Structure formats: C-alpha cells, structure tokens
Amino acid sequence: MDELPPALPAEHGGAAIRPLAERGYTLAEVARHTEAVAEYTRALAFLDQYADRITPNIAGFARVGAETAIGLAHAPAHETTVLVTAINEWL
C-alpha cells in the first residue's frame, strides 16, 4: 500500500491512507505503541509523497490525526485519559 496506481484520481488518494491509519490505531489499542508510531510515521511519509494526489482537506485531517496519535502513543496512560476526556468535553 506504499504506492498509488498512476491513474488513481486525487479524491481516492484519501482512501489509500485510511488502512495505514487504521493499522496504527489497532496497534496502539493493543499497547504495541512502538509499532503504532512506526505505522503512523509511514502514513505521514505516504502523505508527503502523494500530497498532490490527495484532496487537501483529507490530507490535512489525516496528518493531524496521525500526529496526534503519535503524541498519544508517547504519553503515559493517565495523561492520555485526561487529554481524551478534555477533548471530549470541549467537543
């Protein structure tokens, strides 16, 4: 999943990033944080490589999500819970 087919329109580039992000999320959920960070980093590299073929708003949201997830993977469990609670209250 590291390459987009040459004929793939930009609006489908966002669909290509989703499996990378979901894999990172799954790894983080089972406390495999180092692997999760690697997968999110791979997703960010993918976004950089194919920025011109992914709709800007999709790329932006994917980038923010991946960067946030990397930060959460590095945070102790208590701090993560406090942060998620604060975000949910703000929303």
CYANA upper distance limits for C-alpha pairs under 8 A (distance plus 0.5 A):
  1 MET  CA     16 ALA  CA      7.72
  2 ASP  CA     46 PHE  CA      7.29
  4 LEU  CA      8 LEU  CA      7.04
  4 LEU  CA     13 GLY  CA      7.78
  4 LEU  CA     16 ALA  CA      7.95
  4 LEU  CA     50 TYR  CA      8.42
  8 LEU  CA     12 HIS  CA      7.04
  8 LEU  CA     13 GLY  CA      7.63
  9 PRO  CA     13 GLY  CA      7.44
  9 PRO  CA     53 ARG  CA      7.37
 10 ALA  CA     14 GLY  CA      8.19
 10 ALA  CA     52 ASP  CA      7.99
 10 ALA  CA     53 ARG  CA      4.70
 10 ALA  CA     54 ILE  CA      5.16
 10 ALA  CA     55 THR  CA      6.34
 11 GLU  CA     53 ARG  CA      8.05
 11 GLU  CA     54 ILE  CA      6.57
 11 GLU  CA     55 THR  CA      6.09
 12 HIS  CA     16 ALA  CA      7.37
 12 HIS  CA     54 ILE  CA      7.58
 13 GLY  CA     17 ILE  CA      7.34
 13 GLY  CA     50 TYR  CA      8.34
 13 GLY  CA     53 ARG  CA      6.45
 13 GLY  CA     54 ILE  CA      5.10
 13 GLY  CA     55 THR  CA      7.74
 14 GLY  CA     18 ARG  CA      7.20
 14 GLY  CA     54 ILE  CA      6.15
 14 GLY  CA     55 THR  CA      7.37
 14 GLY  CA     58 ILE  CA      6.47
 14 GLY  CA     59 ALA  CA      7.32
 15 ALA  CA     19 PRO  CA      8.26
 16 ALA  CA     20 LEU  CA      8.35
 17 ILE  CA     21 ALA  CA      7.03
 17 ILE  CA     43 ALA  CA      6.98
 17 ILE  CA     46 PHE  CA      7.92
 17 ILE  CA     47 LEU  CA      8.05
 17 ILE  CA     62 ALA  CA      8.17
 18 ARG  CA     22 GLU  CA      6.57
 19 PRO  CA     23 ARG  CA      6.53
 20 LEU  CA     24 GLY  CA      6.88
 20 LEU  CA     39 GLU  CA      6.93
 20 LEU  CA     40 TYR  CA      7.49
 20 LEU  CA     42 ARG  CA      8.00
 20 LEU  CA     43 ALA  CA      6.17
 21 ALA  CA     25 TYR  CA      6.74
 21 ALA  CA     39 GLU  CA      7.76
 21 ALA  CA     40 TYR  CA      6.69
 21 ALA  CA     43 ALA  CA      7.00
 21 ALA  CA     62 ALA  CA      8.38
 21 ALA  CA     66 ALA  CA      7.39
 22 GLU  CA     26 THR  CA      6.62
 23 ARG  CA     27 LEU  CA      6.70
 23 ARG  CA     36 ALA  CA      7.96
 23 ARG  CA     39 GLU  CA      7.45
 24 GLY  CA     28 ALA  CA      6.70
 24 GLY  CA     35 GLU  CA      7.92
 24 GLY  CA     36 ALA  CA      4.83
 24 GLY  CA     37 VAL  CA      7.42
 24 GLY  CA     38 ALA  CA      8.35
 24 GLY  CA     39 GLU  CA      5.63
 24 GLY  CA     40 TYR  CA      6.16
 25 TYR  CA     29 GLU  CA      6.67
 25 TYR  CA     36 ALA  CA      7.24
 25 TYR  CA     69 ALA  CA      8.26
 26 THR  CA     30 VAL  CA      7.13
 26 THR  CA     36 ALA  CA      8.26
 27 LEU  CA     31 ALA  CA      6.97
 27 LEU  CA     32 ARG  CA      5.61
 27 LEU  CA     33 HIS  CA      7.09
 27 LEU  CA     35 GLU  CA      7.07
 27 LEU  CA     36 ALA  CA      5.57
 28 ALA  CA     32 ARG  CA      5.84
 28 ALA  CA     33 HIS  CA      5.57
 28 ALA  CA     35 GLU  CA      8.38
 28 ALA  CA     36 ALA  CA      5.85
 28 ALA  CA     73 ALA  CA      7.24
 32 ARG  CA     36 ALA  CA      6.69
 33 HIS  CA     37 VAL  CA      6.57
 33 HIS  CA     73 ALA  CA      5.96
 33 HIS  CA     74 HIS  CA      8.06
 34 THR  CA     38 ALA  CA      6.84
 34 THR  CA     73 ALA  CA      8.32
 35 GLU  CA     39 GLU  CA      6.71
 36 ALA  CA     40 TYR  CA      6.69
 36 ALA  CA     70 ILE  CA      8.20
 36 ALA  CA     73 ALA  CA      7.96
 37 VAL  CA     41 THR  CA      6.49
 37 VAL  CA     69 ALA  CA      8.27
 37 VAL  CA     70 ILE  CA      5.91
 37 VAL  CA     73 ALA  CA      7.35
 38 ALA  CA     42 ARG  CA      6.64
 39 GLU  CA     43 ALA  CA      6.76
 40 TYR  CA     44 LEU  CA      6.76
 40 TYR  CA     66 ALA  CA      5.93
 40 TYR  CA     67 GLU  CA      8.07
 40 TYR  CA     69 ALA  CA      8.03
 40 TYR  CA     70 ILE  CA      7.27
 41 THR  CA     45 ALA  CA      6.74
 41 THR  CA     66 ALA  CA      8.10
 42 ARG  CA     46 PHE  CA      6.66
 43 ALA  CA     47 LEU  CA      6.75
 43 ALA  CA     66 ALA  CA      7.82
 44 LEU  CA     48 ASP  CA      6.75
 44 LEU  CA     63 ARG  CA      6.88
 44 LEU  CA     66 ALA  CA      7.51
 45 ALA  CA     49 GLN  CA      6.63
 46 PHE  CA     50 TYR  CA      6.61
 47 LEU  CA     51 ALA  CA      5.85
 47 LEU  CA     54 ILE  CA      8.30
 47 LEU  CA     59 ALA  CA      7.11
 47 LEU  CA     63 ARG  CA      7.98
 50 TYR  CA     54 ILE  CA      7.03
 51 ALA  CA     56 PRO  CA      8.16
 51 ALA  CA     59 ALA  CA      7.69
 54 ILE  CA     58 ILE  CA      7.45
 54 ILE  CA     59 ALA  CA      6.60
 55 THR  CA     59 ALA  CA      6.68
 56 PRO  CA     60 GLY  CA      6.50
 57 ASN  CA     61 PHE  CA      6.72
 58 ILE  CA     62 ALA  CA      6.55
 59 ALA  CA     63 ARG  CA      6.49
 60 GLY  CA     64 VAL  CA      6.75
 61 PHE  CA     65 GLY  CA      6.55
 62 ALA  CA     66 ALA  CA      6.59
 63 ARG  CA     67 GLU  CA      6.58
 64 VAL  CA     68 THR  CA      6.48
 65 GLY  CA     69 ALA  CA      6.55
 66 ALA  CA     70 ILE  CA      6.69
 67 GLU  CA     71 GLY  CA      6.90
 68 THR  CA     72 LEU  CA      6.71
 69 ALA  CA     73 ALA  CA      6.57
 70 ILE  CA     74 HIS  CA      7.03
 71 GLY  CA     75 ALA  CA      6.90
 72 LEU  CA     80 THR  CA      6.54
 75 ALA  CA     79 GLU  CA      6.67
 75 ALA  CA     80 THR  CA      6.46
 76 PRO  CA     80 THR  CA      6.78
 77 ALA  CA     81 THR  CA      6.79
 78 HIS  CA     82 VAL  CA      6.83
 79 GLU  CA     83 LEU  CA      6.60
 80 THR  CA     84 VAL  CA      6.59
 81 THR  CA     85 THR  CA      6.55
 82 VAL  CA     86 ALA  CA      6.66
 83 LEU  CA     87 ILE  CA      6.69
 84 VAL  CA     88 ASN  CA      6.62
 85 THR  CA     89 GLU  CA      6.68
 86 ALA  CA     90 TRP  CA      6.67
 87 ILE  CA     91 LEU  CA      6.73
